[in-house]
Amino acid sequence: MKKIILLIPLLFILLNCSDNENTGENEPIIPEDNFIRAADLSFLPLIESEGTIYFNATNQPENALTTLKNAGCNTVRIRLWKDPIDNQSGFEQVKTFAARIKQAGMKVWLTVHYSDTWADPGQQTTPEVWNGLSFTNLKNEMVAYTETIMTEIQPDIIQIGNEINSGLLWPQGHLINNESQCLALLNAASAAIRSHSASTKIMLHYAGIGSGATWFFSKMNTIDYDYIGLSYYPIWHGKNLSELESIINSLSQTHNKKVVIAETSYPFTLGWNDWTNNIVGLEEQIITSYPATPEGQKNYLLAIKSMLQQTESGIGFAYWGGEWVAFRGEQSTNGSSWENQALWDFENKALPIITVFNQ
């Protein structure tokens, strides 16, 4: 009995020491990395298949995913087309690419176009295999397809459509001409996603930052989603970052959602590296305070990142077309219209802009 009594104070001291050691007072606190620093790399499987080699900032050959991961990129955005003619951005390619991204330690953000080709404000073409279906059957096919995506690819973030300013799956899902059907499609897809994952974040994506964005998201009040996604390119959406910040704050406060710049980019030069016409190539297409230089490109994205971090609702960005270098050579007329906005220069060397992906 005496031995037990003597052991009690010792046990008390040991427990106290254990508690003190577990307080974490001497251990660094590592915050959860919830701010999305993404790059859309949808062209990468194609570009790699044609033998292009990327180089890191020290001019060493390096896998593009590795370079971006080391720079601090934590998410990769990928587009998904239903039945593309050349299989690029098709289901199996995207599934394989998504697995690579996860293996590299980054999250997968999937942009489901619900089309066989590009979907954007000017075109939302229904997949050929779904043409002629009744609305009920179209919705059922959309749900089944979405469920397959969730089961086999399991994205961390998923967009229901890409830049769906006027809806998707036209004409039946046109937001202006068939509003109730458009909302029914979005609700059905959202429910399918939720039924397969409680953690996957759902995004609705609008191209632009003006009054149209306000109108669009007011129509989305019945949809179950997490993130407001906005495309912002100075060439199309204005050169006023204060206006961008204002719409982010307004949309967030009105709809109680986090906001992501789902697409943006900027030139490091107004020159070109192949004979495919570039989208941006004139001084009047860029913001004066951010010249088309490697440093200007870097400072532009840094301004976007800083602005988002200063708002209460901005939760991240995705840089679009960063991998889309002139991969088919200088004489190609079917190469890249974006090589002067890539994250790699004309020698395929990583540009200073990649440092903006740091945490």
QUIJO-V579030 format. One record per backbone hydrogen bond with DSSP energy under -1.0 kcal/mol. CO is the residue of the C=O (numbers start at 1). NH is the residue of the N-H. E is the energy in kcal/mol with one decimal. If there is no record, write none. Layout:
co->[CO CO]
nh->[NH NH]
e->[E E]
This chain:
co->[1 2 3 4 7 8 9 10 11 12 13 14 15 16 17 18 20 24 32 36 37 37 38 39 41 43 44 45 47 48 54 55 56 60 63 64 65 66 67 68 74 75 76 77 78 80 87 89 90 91 92 93 94 95 96 97 98 99 100 101 102 107 108 108 109 110 111 112 115 120 123 124 127 128 130 134 135 136 137 138 139 140 141 142 143 144 145 146 147 148 149 149 156 157 158 159 159 163 164 166 169 171 173 174 178 179 180 181 182 183 184 185 186 187 188 189 190 191 193 193 201 202 202 203 204 205 206 210 210 211 212 213 214 215 216 220 226 227 228 229 230 230 231 233 233 240 241 242 243 244 245 246 247 248 249 250 251 252 258 259 260 260 261 263 264 282 283 287 291 293 294 295 296 297 298 299 300 301 302 303 304 305 306 313 315 316 317 319 321 322 323 325 326 329 332 337 338 340 343 345 348 349 351 352 353 354 355]
nh->[5 6 7 8 11 12 13 14 15 16 17 18 19 20 21 22 23 27 34 317 74 75 319 77 44 47 48 49 52 51 62 350 59 56 67 68 69 70 71 73 107 39 109 41 111 113 90 81 94 95 96 97 98 99 100 101 102 103 104 106 105 76 156 157 78 159 80 161 82 123 120 170 130 131 133 138 139 140 141 142 143 144 145 146 147 148 149 150 151 152 153 154 201 110 203 112 161 165 167 175 173 174 168 178 182 183 184 185 186 187 188 189 190 191 192 193 194 195 196 197 158 226 227 160 229 164 231 213 214 215 216 217 218 219 219 223 258 204 260 206 262 263 208 236 237 244 245 246 247 248 249 250 251 252 253 254 255 256 228 315 230 262 318 232 320 285 286 290 293 297 298 299 300 301 302 303 304 305 306 307 308 309 310 259 36 261 38 40 324 343 325 327 329 332 275 279 341 268 351 348 55 345 354 355 356 357 358]
e->[-2.1 -2.4 -1.6 -1.3 -2.7 -2.2 -2.2 -2.4 -2.4 -2.1 -2.4 -2.3 -2.4 -2.2 -2.1 -1.3 -1.0 -1.4 -1.6 -2.3 -1.8 -1.2 -2.3 -1.9 -1.9 -2.5 -3.0 -1.8 -1.6 -1.9 -2.6 -1.7 -2.2 -2.7 -2.3 -2.2 -2.7 -2.7 -1.3 -2.6 -2.6 -1.4 -2.7 -1.8 -3.3 -2.1 -1.7 -3.3 -2.6 -2.7 -2.2 -2.6 -2.9 -1.7 -1.7 -2.2 -2.2 -2.2 -1.8 -2.2 -1.5 -2.7 -2.2 -2.0 -2.6 -2.9 -2.4 -1.3 -3.1 -1.3 -2.7 -2.4 -1.8 -1.2 -1.6 -2.7 -2.6 -2.1 -2.4 -2.3 -2.3 -2.5 -2.5 -2.3 -2.6 -2.0 -2.1 -2.3 -2.2 -2.8 -2.5 -1.5 -2.6 -3.0 -2.6 -1.3 -1.4 -1.2 -1.9 -1.7 -2.2 -1.5 -1.5 -2.4 -2.5 -2.6 -1.8 -2.3 -2.2 -2.5 -2.2 -2.4 -2.4 -2.5 -1.9 -2.1 -2.7 -2.0 -1.2 -1.6 -2.8 -2.5 -2.7 -1.9 -3.1 -2.0 -2.1 -1.1 -1.0 -2.5 -2.9 -2.4 -1.3 -1.1 -1.0 -1.9 -1.1 -2.0 -3.0 -2.9 -1.3 -1.2 -1.6 -1.3 -3.4 -1.5 -2.4 -2.2 -2.2 -1.9 -2.3 -2.4 -2.7 -2.2 -2.3 -2.3 -2.4 -2.2 -2.9 -2.9 -2.4 -1.3 -2.0 -2.9 -2.9 -1.6 -1.6 -2.2 -2.3 -2.9 -2.0 -2.7 -2.0 -2.0 -2.3 -2.1 -2.0 -2.8 -2.9 -2.4 -2.2 -2.3 -1.5 -2.2 -3.0 -2.3 -2.8 -3.0 -1.2 -2.7 -2.4 -2.3 -1.2 -1.4 -1.4 -2.2 -2.7 -2.4 -2.8 -2.2 -2.8 -2.8 -1.7 -1.9 -2.1 -1.5 -1.5]
